[in-house]
Amino acid sequence: MSTARLLLALADLAPQPTQERLQRDHLGDQCAWGDLGTVRDGAELAKYDELHRDERLLRQGWGIVMGRTQIDGKTRRVQLPLVSRPVRLQTDPKRPFQQLVVPAGDIEVHNGLEGTELGLRLEAVFGPTGAEEPEPDTAWLAEAAAAAGFDAEAVQRVPTQSERDRLVVVPRAVVYIAPEVNPSSLATGLRDWAKRPGIEQTAFAAMHDPVDAEPEADPRPPQCPLPLSGEQTAAVVQARTAPVTVIAGAPGCGKSHTLAAIALDAIANGQSVLIAAQSVHAADVLAELLDRHPGPLPVHFGDSERRDRFLTRLGTGTAKGHKRREVERQQEAAAEAAEYAARVEAEIATWLDLESRRGRVQDLPLFLLDDFPGLRDADLDEAERLLARSRRDDGWWQRLRARLAAKRLRRIAGADGTTTAIARALKAARDQRDAARLAAAGGLRLAPLWSSLETADAEAAQAIGRSLHLETGSADRRNAAARKALAELGTALRSGGRPQRRERLASVDVAALLRAMPLWIGTVADVEDVLPARAGMFDLVILDEASHINQLRAAPVLARARRAVVAGDPRQLRFVSFASAAKTADVLAKHGIADRLGQLDIGKVSAYDLACGAGPVVELTEHHRSVPHLIGFSAAKFYHGRVEPITTHPRNHESDAISVHRVAAQSSQEGVVEAEVSRALELLAELVDAGATGLAVISPFRAQAEAIEAGILKRFDLETIRRHRMRAGTVHAFQGSEAETVVVALGVAEGDAAGRRRFAAGPNLFNVMVTRARAHLHVVTAVGDPDGLIGEFLRYADQAPRSPGNGDAVGKWTARLADALEGAEVPVRQAYPVGHWTLDLVVGDAEEAIGVVAEVHPEGPSAHVARHRALRRAGWRIEEAFPSAYGDDPSMAAIDLLAELRGH
């Protein structure tokens, strides 16, 4: 199938914005006039900004077209800025009644003025800092308005009330709430992509026409400073070679962490990486995660507050970079640190192996070594080599050597016998000798080695990250061509608008630029609006929030890379589409690809859905976000019990983290259940009085969310909202976010229509709604005893969680140790589940509880070490009580454990 034909079909499916949508009323009722640097009476907007911190909804506009005009044949009132930009508001410390306007993103001019001289003049109004008012001569604004399609009668600074129906241009600055950005058409861009060379070798082609042949795996451990679980490690390894890799995961299961690790590993292997997310907030989450670890400097090229910080760190871009010897020294240091950590781990594994084989010695039949007495003092390594050689039979020469080896082996063993019998005796001799070694050491006590391993792991992570940082900023990467490209990058990113940035970047030497700066982060919209349209420009693209991205938006991103990692969760909110199924079928038939309807149904098939048919899916199932009670319902209902919280601990496993607040209401009025709104605001006030921080109030319904928001704005001042980190909004707006405490106002009353209840009980929306809290969830509801999903959840919430009972599969020693501890009046739990792991025993309760490892993990030393690392990262205090350390006396082990518990 021609990739170009697919792109042309998608271009025909791309919606075209109408003139009415392009020229809608921007300002709304909530706005504050002022100059470019400050606004008076902006406290309410500042509050709104804080409540929607992750959404970045405030904009500042200038050159406001106001009045009545004809749009699509109808007379409409407009209040439209000809130029605008996202902003934040901060309280002026010198003038508390005034808010400082802080630029927070790209300058945008009206669609009809992009790329024109008047458009550039409008961009220049904001200037590099936005601190100065524009030039006094503003007569040219009438010409700009006309070019944008408005026949303005005058340029007038303050229209009078009697002149509201005149169409004028106001040369003033105003801050307002922008519910959405201007829509843009992808059709032209997709048609251009269809003509570009190399498109068949991109991730876009791999997504739509996957190949059956599996690439050769690269099993090396991940090269990145981030600690990883087994699932996350598998994802990193898979992403190295597969054309398309899918990362799936429930809320809080570490998708962002995994994507960051994949990006760093790819860069460590000499590749370039583009990270693209649906929202600015999601891109910032990944950027913040990368900032917490040493590594390459990411390029923030799009509409983000982080771009200015990146430019500050980039400087002029002409620095020559780190010298080769400095880079090599750090690489050697990283290799040595990783090698040392591996040696410590190997030493631990050796001792664990000794412990696991010690039990066999006690059950050894005595005649095994009596029959072959020479093995008691023999060189066992030599004996094992002879045993292996004696079993070779591939060719006459090997058979001759085997007979000679068997003869020498019998001589060492001190008796005649079959190689099978000698092998059993040899194993017994090895076990007995190792048991003696373990006994001579006083039994297995690994605490010093665990401490050394944690230190070694931390030092190795720092060294690897530092090595990656120096290598990506090395003089070898920053040759003359790269330095020139970096200087041009700085110039491009300092340009006012997105069209200017894209035009400047198009002329940069991309190969040299990506060699010097291999990691780029932005939104899906940023990628298409800013980056050069070059097929396979990056080695790897990472597409986050892909369940929320439609194919039209994903296509230009995927076309810019050769491989793709696509992350998402099909059980959370999906993208909203109004695509017509009939139109889709007609367009595909027109292009001769009607058989692709199942794949190219852009109204139903997200970028994530498409990827699942093109590559292997790695599912992350270990939950890291919230206490167990908060994820338990979703884990069972939506993820079939596969999700396990590694947050489980005696301090929280019985925590009733969900409170249901029932209120009385017959029906919602104009989309609002007032009783729920009042109770939600009371709860918020109670939480504020208690000093709680990290608070969010959400609802499935926009009208209900807006009513709650209005109540917050009225009840709390700006400082309180900031200090307690309050947020509010709809569930849709809160996807991808989290808070310590979340208040959910369901917005459904007893007498409401069934459709309203069905909306609130939509599985994807409901799953997002009840998994945003880290510590506590308050549910305010006006429904009594509902059925369906809401009823199931309320019944779950009404039942207090129970402590995990004693599990199965504890060993004999662990069971004896548990018996010895039970008389000490402390809680003792056996086979305690923590994520995908099991602790042999947990002794004590609440914060003081300790995890006890009494036997080697049944899957061997490697799993034992992995469990220890995971539990320590989860905050567990681990003590060990192996039988060899106590002469197989559980009472002695119990005394030590109780002393440790009480002395903490």
Solvent accessible surface area in square Angstrom, and as a share of the most:
residue,aa,sasa,rsa
1,M,94,0.42
2,S,45,0.29
3,T,1,0.00
4,A,28,0.21
5,R,93,0.34
6,L,0,0.00
7,L,1,0.00
8,L,64,0.32
9,A,0,0.00
10,L,0,0.00
11,A,1,0.01
12,D,31,0.16
13,L,9,0.04
14,A,6,0.05
15,P,90,0.57
16,Q,117,0.52
17,P,31,0.20
18,T,69,0.40
19,Q,76,0.34
20,E,61,0.27
21,R,114,0.42
22,L,29,0.14
23,Q,4,0.02
24,R,54,0.20
25,D,73,0.38
26,H,24,0.11
27,L,2,0.01
28,G,38,0.36
29,D,149,0.77
30,Q,87,0.38
31,C,41,0.25
32,A,7,0.05
33,W,69,0.24
34,G,23,0.23
35,D,58,0.30
36,L,1,0.01
37,G,22,0.21
38,T,22,0.13
39,V,1,0.01
40,R,143,0.52
41,D,124,0.64
42,G,1,0.01
43,A,44,0.34
44,E,88,0.39
45,L,7,0.04
46,A,0,0.00
47,K,17,0.07
48,Y,20,0.08
49,D,4,0.02
50,E,26,0.12
51,L,1,0.01
52,H,14,0.06
53,R,95,0.35
54,D,34,0.18
55,E,56,0.25
56,R,35,0.13
57,L,33,0.16
58,L,0,0.00
59,R,20,0.07
60,Q,0,0.00
61,G,0,0.00
62,W,1,0.00
63,G,0,0.00
64,I,0,0.00
65,V,0,0.00
66,M,35,0.16
67,G,3,0.03
68,R,105,0.38
69,T,20,0.12
70,Q,115,0.51
71,I,4,0.02
72,D,79,0.41
73,G,70,0.67
74,K,118,0.50
75,T,77,0.45
76,R,75,0.28
77,R,75,0.28
78,V,1,0.01
79,Q,40,0.18
80,L,2,0.01
81,P,10,0.06
82,L,1,0.00
83,V,1,0.00
84,S,13,0.08
85,R,7,0.03
86,P,1,0.01
87,V,0,0.00
88,R,18,0.07
89,L,1,0.01
90,Q,89,0.39
91,T,47,0.27
92,D,7,0.04
93,P,118,0.74
94,K,179,0.76
95,R,132,0.48
96,P,87,0.54
97,F,164,0.68
98,Q,15,0.07
99,Q,5,0.02
100,L,55,0.28
101,V,13,0.08
102,V,49,0.28
103,P,54,0.34
104,A,1,0.01
105,G,15,0.15
106,D,1,0.00
107,I,21,0.11
108,E,47,0.21
109,V,10,0.06
110,H,12,0.06
111,N,51,0.26
112,G,43,0.41
113,L,0,0.00
114,E,91,0.41
115,G,60,0.58
116,T,55,0.32
117,E,146,0.65
118,L,27,0.13
119,G,1,0.01
120,L,83,0.41
121,R,93,0.34
122,L,0,0.00
123,E,16,0.07
124,A,70,0.54
125,V,13,0.07
126,F,2,0.01
127,G,29,0.28
128,P,144,0.90
129,T,94,0.55
130,G,3,0.03
131,A,70,0.54
132,E,132,0.59
133,E,80,0.36
134,P,29,0.18
135,E,83,0.37
136,P,136,0.86
137,D,82,0.43
138,T,22,0.13
139,A,75,0.58
140,W,20,0.07
141,L,0,0.00
142,A,36,0.28
143,E,107,0.48
144,A,0,0.00
145,A,0,0.00
146,A,59,0.46
147,A,57,0.44
148,A,5,0.04
149,G,53,0.51
150,F,2,0.01
151,D,122,0.63
152,A,18,0.14
153,E,114,0.51
154,A,30,0.23
155,V,46,0.26
156,Q,38,0.17
157,R,132,0.48
158,V,92,0.53
159,P,34,0.21
160,T,73,0.42
161,Q,136,0.61
162,S,107,0.69
163,E,44,0.20
164,R,117,0.43
165,D,87,0.45
166,R,76,0.28
167,L,9,0.04
168,V,1,0.01
169,V,0,0.00
170,V,1,0.01
171,P,13,0.08
172,R,54,0.20
173,A,0,0.00
174,V,0,0.00
175,V,0,0.00
176,Y,1,0.00
177,I,24,0.12
178,A,6,0.05
179,P,100,0.63
180,E,91,0.41
181,V,99,0.57
182,N,38,0.19
183,P,23,0.14
184,S,58,0.38
185,S,45,0.29
186,L,14,0.07
187,A,1,0.01
188,T,95,0.55
189,G,20,0.19
190,L,1,0.00
191,R,90,0.33
192,D,55,0.28
193,W,2,0.01
194,A,13,0.10
195,K,160,0.68
196,R,82,0.30
197,P,121,0.76
198,G,38,0.36
199,I,8,0.04
200,E,89,0.40
201,Q,127,0.56
202,T,3,0.02
203,A,0,0.00
204,F,1,0.00
205,A,8,0.06
206,A,19,0.15
207,M,2,0.01
208,H,5,0.02
209,D,49,0.25
210,P,58,0.36
211,V,108,0.62
212,D,142,0.73
213,A,82,0.63
214,E,161,0.72
215,P,58,0.37
216,E,156,0.70
217,A,74,0.57
218,D,31,0.16
219,P,113,0.71
220,R,102,0.37
221,P,104,0.65
222,P,31,0.19
223,Q,66,0.29
224,C,12,0.07
225,P,5,0.03
226,L,8,0.04
227,P,58,0.37
228,L,30,0.15
229,S,23,0.15
230,G,61,0.59
231,E,46,0.21
232,Q,10,0.04
233,T,44,0.25
234,A,53,0.41
235,A,0,0.00
236,V,2,0.01
237,V,31,0.18
238,Q,60,0.27
239,A,4,0.03
240,R,22,0.08
241,T,42,0.24
242,A,3,0.03
243,P,46,0.29
244,V,1,0.01
245,T,0,0.00
246,V,0,0.00
247,I,0,0.00
248,A,9,0.07
249,G,4,0.04
250,A,2,0.02
251,P,3,0.02
252,G,16,0.15
253,C,3,0.02
254,G,18,0.18
255,K,36,0.15
256,S,33,0.21
257,H,44,0.20
258,T,0,0.00
259,L,0,0.00
260,A,0,0.00
261,A,0,0.00
262,I,4,0.02
263,A,0,0.00
264,L,3,0.02
265,D,2,0.01
266,A,7,0.05
267,I,1,0.01
268,A,37,0.29
269,N,50,0.26
270,G,58,0.56
271,Q,46,0.20
272,S,8,0.05
273,V,0,0.00
274,L,0,0.00
275,I,0,0.00
276,A,0,0.00
277,A,0,0.00
278,Q,72,0.32
279,S,40,0.26
280,V,32,0.18
281,H,40,0.18
282,A,10,0.08
283,A,7,0.05
284,D,27,0.14
285,V,50,0.29
286,L,0,0.00
287,A,0,0.00
288,E,79,0.36
289,L,12,0.06
290,L,13,0.06
291,D,72,0.37
292,R,164,0.60
293,H,48,0.21
294,P,38,0.24
295,G,11,0.11
296,P,10,0.06
297,L,25,0.13
298,P,6,0.04
299,V,0,0.00
300,H,16,0.07
301,F,0,0.00
302,G,1,0.01
303,D,14,0.07
304,S,16,0.10
305,E,55,0.25
306,R,19,0.07
307,R,22,0.08
308,D,91,0.47
309,R,137,0.50
310,F,3,0.01
311,L,11,0.06
312,T,111,0.65
313,R,144,0.53
314,L,14,0.07
315,G,31,0.30
316,T,97,0.57
317,G,2,0.01
318,T,76,0.44
319,A,65,0.50
320,K,138,0.59
321,G,29,0.28
322,H,54,0.24
323,K,156,0.66
324,R,146,0.53
325,R,119,0.43
326,E,59,0.27
327,V,9,0.05
328,E,66,0.29
329,R,128,0.47
330,Q,34,0.15
331,Q,74,0.33
332,E,82,0.37
333,A,42,0.32
334,A,10,0.08
335,A,61,0.47
336,E,114,0.51
337,A,19,0.15
338,A,41,0.32
339,E,98,0.44
340,Y,93,0.35
341,A,9,0.07
342,A,58,0.45
343,R,132,0.48
344,V,9,0.05
345,E,51,0.23
346,A,57,0.44
347,E,69,0.31
348,I,0,0.00
349,A,28,0.22
350,T,55,0.32
351,W,41,0.15
352,L,0,0.00
353,D,52,0.27
354,L,3,0.02
355,E,12,0.05
356,S,50,0.32
357,R,35,0.13
358,R,40,0.15
359,G,35,0.34
360,R,99,0.36
361,V,29,0.17
362,Q,113,0.50
363,D,120,0.62
364,L,40,0.20
365,P,63,0.40
366,L,151,0.75
367,F,119,0.50
368,L,23,0.11
369,L,9,0.04
370,D,85,0.44
371,D,72,0.37
372,F,12,0.05
373,P,67,0.42
374,G,26,0.25
375,L,0,0.00
376,R,106,0.39
377,D,137,0.71
378,A,14,0.11
379,D,86,0.45
380,L,3,0.02
381,D,74,0.39
382,E,40,0.18
383,A,0,0.00
384,E,68,0.30
385,R,137,0.50
386,L,2,0.01
387,L,18,0.09
388,A,63,0.49
389,R,87,0.32
390,S,17,0.11
391,R,137,0.50
392,R,112,0.41
393,D,101,0.52
394,D,88,0.46
395,G,36,0.35
396,W,176,0.62
397,W,134,0.47
398,Q,40,0.18
399,R,109,0.40
400,L,59,0.30
401,R,83,0.30
402,A,9,0.07
403,R,150,0.55
404,L,102,0.51
405,A,2,0.02
406,A,10,0.08
407,K,126,0.53
408,R,105,0.38
409,L,0,0.00
410,R,77,0.28
411,R,157,0.57
412,I,52,0.27
413,A,0,0.00
414,G,47,0.46
415,A,34,0.26
416,D,118,0.61
417,G,23,0.22
418,T,88,0.51
419,T,34,0.20
420,T,76,0.44
421,A,25,0.19
422,I,0,0.00
423,A,21,0.16
424,R,134,0.49
425,A,0,0.00
426,L,3,0.02
427,K,109,0.46
428,A,2,0.02
429,A,4,0.03
430,R,60,0.22
431,D,3,0.02
432,Q,78,0.35
433,R,92,0.34
434,D,16,0.08
435,A,17,0.13
436,A,63,0.49
437,R,111,0.40
438,L,0,0.00
439,A,73,0.57
440,A,94,0.73
441,A,60,0.47
442,G,44,0.42
443,G,6,0.05
444,L,4,0.02
445,R,134,0.49
446,L,2,0.01
447,A,70,0.54
448,P,94,0.59
449,L,44,0.22
450,W,12,0.04
451,S,68,0.44
452,S,39,0.25
453,L,1,0.01
454,E,63,0.28
455,T,72,0.42
456,A,2,0.01
457,D,43,0.22
458,A,59,0.46
459,E,98,0.44
460,A,8,0.07
461,A,27,0.21
462,Q,108,0.48
463,A,14,0.11
464,I,45,0.23
465,G,0,0.00
466,R,102,0.37
467,S,13,0.08
468,L,12,0.06
469,H,53,0.24
470,L,3,0.02
471,E,46,0.20
472,T,7,0.04
473,G,10,0.10
474,S,5,0.03
475,A,37,0.29
476,D,63,0.33
477,R,14,0.05
478,R,31,0.11
479,N,74,0.38
480,A,70,0.54
481,A,46,0.36
482,A,1,0.00
483,R,56,0.21
484,K,130,0.55
485,A,1,0.01
486,L,0,0.00
487,A,33,0.25
488,E,53,0.24
489,L,0,0.00
490,G,1,0.01
491,T,67,0.39
492,A,0,0.00
493,L,1,0.01
494,R,130,0.47
495,S,16,0.10
496,G,31,0.30
497,G,0,0.00
498,R,23,0.08
499,P,53,0.33
500,Q,29,0.13
501,R,0,0.00
502,R,70,0.25
503,E,131,0.59
504,R,119,0.43
505,L,3,0.01
506,A,48,0.37
507,S,92,0.59
508,V,3,0.02
509,D,72,0.37
510,V,15,0.08
511,A,80,0.62
512,A,13,0.10
513,L,3,0.02
514,L,13,0.07
515,R,117,0.43
516,A,1,0.01
517,M,4,0.02
518,P,3,0.02
519,L,0,0.00
520,W,1,0.00
521,I,4,0.02
522,G,6,0.06
523,T,9,0.05
524,V,4,0.02
525,A,43,0.33
526,D,3,0.01
527,V,0,0.00
528,E,18,0.08
529,D,52,0.27
530,V,0,0.00
531,L,0,0.00
532,P,6,0.04
533,A,13,0.10
534,R,90,0.33
535,A,28,0.21
536,G,8,0.07
537,M,18,0.08
538,F,0,0.00
539,D,28,0.15
540,L,1,0.01
541,V,0,0.00
542,I,0,0.00
543,L,0,0.00
544,D,14,0.07
545,E,37,0.17
546,A,0,0.00
547,S,5,0.03
548,H,41,0.18
549,I,1,0.00
550,N,39,0.20
551,Q,4,0.02
552,L,7,0.04
553,R,70,0.26
554,A,1,0.01
555,A,1,0.01
556,P,1,0.00
557,V,0,0.00
558,L,2,0.01
559,A,0,0.00
560,R,0,0.00
561,A,0,0.00
562,R,112,0.41
563,R,35,0.13
564,A,1,0.00
565,V,1,0.00
566,V,0,0.00
567,A,0,0.00
568,G,4,0.03
569,D,6,0.03
570,P,45,0.28
571,R,70,0.26
572,Q,17,0.08
573,L,11,0.05
574,R,73,0.27
575,F,25,0.11
576,V,105,0.61
577,S,43,0.27
578,F,192,0.80
579,A,42,0.32
580,S,57,0.37
581,A,65,0.51
582,A,70,0.55
583,K,94,0.40
584,T,1,0.01
585,A,39,0.30
586,D,98,0.51
587,V,15,0.09
588,L,0,0.00
589,A,61,0.47
590,K,146,0.62
591,H,34,0.15
592,G,54,0.52
593,I,0,0.00
594,A,59,0.46
595,D,123,0.64
596,R,32,0.12
597,L,71,0.35
598,G,67,0.65
599,Q,44,0.19
600,L,0,0.00
601,D,19,0.10
602,I,9,0.05
603,G,24,0.24
604,K,141,0.60
605,V,24,0.14
606,S,0,0.00
607,A,1,0.00
608,Y,9,0.03
609,D,42,0.22
610,L,11,0.05
611,A,0,0.00
612,C,52,0.31
613,G,61,0.59
614,A,18,0.14
615,G,18,0.17
616,P,59,0.37
617,V,74,0.42
618,V,22,0.13
619,E,53,0.24
620,L,3,0.01
621,T,11,0.07
622,E,8,0.04
623,H,2,0.01
624,H,81,0.36
625,R,33,0.12
626,S,5,0.03
627,V,27,0.15
628,P,23,0.14
629,H,8,0.04
630,L,7,0.03
631,I,1,0.01
632,G,25,0.24
633,F,14,0.06
634,S,0,0.00
635,A,8,0.07
636,A,71,0.55
637,K,85,0.36
638,F,21,0.09
639,Y,3,0.01
640,H,132,0.59
641,G,42,0.40
642,R,92,0.34
643,V,6,0.03
644,E,64,0.29
645,P,20,0.12
646,I,11,0.06
647,T,32,0.18
648,T,10,0.06
649,H,5,0.02
650,P,10,0.06
651,R,94,0.34
652,N,14,0.07
653,H,9,0.04
654,E,97,0.44
655,S,40,0.26
656,D,70,0.36
657,A,3,0.02
658,I,6,0.03
659,S,32,0.21
660,V,31,0.18
661,H,33,0.15
662,R,121,0.44
663,V,34,0.20
664,A,93,0.72
665,A,22,0.17
666,Q,148,0.66
667,S,40,0.26
668,S,22,0.14
669,Q,115,0.51
670,E,172,0.77
671,G,20,0.19
672,V,18,0.10
673,V,1,0.00
674,E,110,0.49
675,A,30,0.24
676,E,0,0.00
677,V,9,0.05
678,S,58,0.37
679,R,56,0.21
680,A,0,0.00
681,L,20,0.10
682,E,78,0.35
683,L,5,0.03
684,L,1,0.01
685,A,15,0.12
686,E,92,0.41
687,L,29,0.15
688,V,21,0.12
689,D,126,0.65
690,A,85,0.66
691,G,48,0.46
692,A,28,0.21
693,T,54,0.31
694,G,3,0.03
695,L,1,0.01
696,A,1,0.01
697,V,3,0.01
698,I,1,0.00
699,S,0,0.00
700,P,5,0.03
701,F,23,0.10
702,R,163,0.60
703,A,38,0.29
704,Q,0,0.00
705,A,7,0.05
706,E,92,0.41
707,A,27,0.21
708,I,2,0.01
709,E,16,0.07
710,A,58,0.45
711,G,14,0.13
712,I,0,0.00
713,L,18,0.09
714,K,185,0.78
715,R,126,0.46
716,F,18,0.07
717,D,82,0.43
718,L,19,0.09
719,E,101,0.45
720,T,17,0.10
721,I,1,0.00
722,R,62,0.23
723,R,131,0.48
724,H,12,0.05
725,R,134,0.49
726,M,3,0.01
727,R,44,0.16
728,A,2,0.02
729,G,5,0.05
730,T,16,0.09
731,V,0,0.00
732,H,70,0.31
733,A,37,0.28
734,F,11,0.05
735,Q,33,0.15
736,G,41,0.40
737,S,4,0.03
738,E,55,0.25
739,A,4,0.03
740,E,67,0.30
741,T,13,0.07
742,V,0,0.00
743,V,1,0.01
744,V,1,0.00
745,A,0,0.00
746,L,3,0.02
747,G,0,0.00
748,V,0,0.00
749,A,0,0.00
750,E,86,0.38
751,G,56,0.54
752,D,25,0.13
753,A,75,0.58
754,A,65,0.51
755,G,35,0.34
756,R,46,0.17
757,R,59,0.22
758,R,164,0.60
759,F,96,0.40
760,A,0,0.00
761,A,21,0.16
762,G,21,0.20
763,P,80,0.51
764,N,39,0.20
765,L,9,0.04
766,F,2,0.01
767,N,0,0.00
768,V,0,0.00
769,M,0,0.00
770,V,4,0.02
771,T,6,0.03
772,R,3,0.01
773,A,2,0.02
774,R,92,0.34
775,A,44,0.34
776,H,47,0.21
777,L,1,0.00
778,H,22,0.10
779,V,3,0.02
780,V,0,0.00
781,T,0,0.00
782,A,5,0.04
783,V,3,0.01
784,G,39,0.37
785,D,128,0.66
786,P,9,0.06
787,D,107,0.56
788,G,44,0.42
789,L,21,0.11
790,I,2,0.01
791,G,1,0.01
792,E,66,0.29
793,F,6,0.03
794,L,4,0.02
795,R,116,0.42
796,Y,59,0.23
797,A,4,0.03
798,D,84,0.43
799,Q,127,0.57
800,A,65,0.51
801,P,28,0.18
802,R,216,0.79
803,S,32,0.21
804,P,32,0.20
805,G,58,0.56
806,N,93,0.48
807,G,31,0.29
808,D,125,0.65
809,A,106,0.82
810,V,46,0.26
811,G,27,0.26
812,K,178,0.75
813,W,18,0.06
814,T,1,0.01
815,A,35,0.27
816,R,113,0.41
817,L,0,0.00
818,A,0,0.00
819,D,98,0.51
820,A,39,0.30
821,L,0,0.00
822,E,98,0.44
823,G,73,0.70
824,A,18,0.14
825,E,167,0.75
826,V,28,0.16
827,P,56,0.36
828,V,24,0.14
829,R,30,0.11
830,Q,27,0.12
831,A,8,0.06
832,Y,1,0.00
833,P,54,0.34
834,V,0,0.00
835,G,8,0.08
836,H,87,0.39
837,W,53,0.18
838,T,60,0.35
839,L,0,0.00
840,D,22,0.12
841,L,0,0.00
842,V,0,0.00
843,V,0,0.00
844,G,4,0.04
845,D,62,0.32
846,A,46,0.35
847,E,110,0.49
848,E,88,0.40
849,A,1,0.01
850,I,0,0.00
851,G,0,0.00
852,V,0,0.00
853,V,6,0.04
854,A,0,0.00
855,E,50,0.22
856,V,21,0.12
857,H,24,0.11
858,P,129,0.81
859,E,141,0.63
860,G,18,0.17
861,P,34,0.21
862,S,87,0.56
863,A,16,0.12
864,H,2,0.01
865,V,1,0.00
866,A,43,0.33
867,R,7,0.03
868,H,14,0.06
869,R,61,0.22
870,A,7,0.06
871,L,1,0.01
872,R,97,0.35
873,R,117,0.43
874,A,28,0.22
875,G,49,0.47
876,W,2,0.01
877,R,48,0.17
878,I,25,0.13
879,E,42,0.19
880,E,33,0.15
881,A,0,0.00
882,F,1,0.00
883,P,17,0.11
884,S,14,0.09
885,A,13,0.10
886,Y,17,0.06
887,G,60,0.58
888,D,43,0.22
889,D,50,0.26
890,P,19,0.12
891,S,56,0.36
892,M,102,0.46
893,A,0,0.00
894,A,4,0.03
895,I,115,0.59
896,D,67,0.35
897,L,5,0.03
898,L,21,0.11
899,A,65,0.50
900,E,73,0.33
901,L,17,0.09
902,R,155,0.56
903,G,69,0.66
904,H,133,0.60
